[in-house]
């Protein structure tokens, strides 16, 4: 087939050439030529990629330019410039923590903690004192009658004698003589207590099982 084409002196054009010829034939019918300015004529013509991407690259470039302008304006408003100094600028200042002697720092921390605890205790005591000053309630108490006081004295004396007898019996392994001097001393104690007023005796009556 190739030889036949050569012999005839003509060959079929490639598909791309045929497409270009078709487009050129179509453009021959387009006789309208718009009037544009020199500035528009100087602009670069758009490529096929521009139409495909929809101008995305140009929009991204414009966004970056606007962001750079915004940062420049914000930087102009920032007039504060901090002053930085090195360690050599303050040779008289020493760090609190000395790695060669950490015990001194630990002692300082313990002392500070004790001071805070003492201050906390002082504030607590002051608050308690203020609260006690506001407590003005005083309950009305009724004194015990005389017969009840005497009865309590007798009961306590009997309980005391029984406890002493039991203790002496356990210590001696059998019955022992009662120490009447101790009993007389206890009786004398209650005789003295009988002279107290019923109101005072209420606070001085010993409980069962306790020594007078």
Number of C-alpha atoms within 10 A of each C-alpha: 6 7 8 10 11 10 10 8 8 9 11 7 8 8 9 9 10 12 11 11 12 11 11 11 11 10 10 8 8 8 7 6 6 6 8 8 8 8 7 10 10 8 8 7 9 9 8 9 11 13 10 9 10 11 12 13 12 12 11 11 11 12 12 12 11 12 11 12 12 11 10 11 10 10 10 8 8 8 7 6 6 6 5 6 8 7 9 8 9 9 8 7 9 9 6 10 12 11 9 7 9 11 12 13 14 12 11 12 12 12 12 12 12 12 12 12 12 12 12 12 12 12 12 12 12 12 12 12 12 11 10 10 9 9 9 7 6 6 6 6 7 8 12 14 12 14 10 11 18 15 11 16 19 14 12 21 18 12 15 19 17 11 13 15 17 14 13 16 15 12 11 9 9 10 12 14 9 13 12 10 9 12 15 11 11 17 15 12 12 19 12 10 18 15 10 13 14 19 14 13 17 14 8 11 15 14 10 14 10 9 9 14
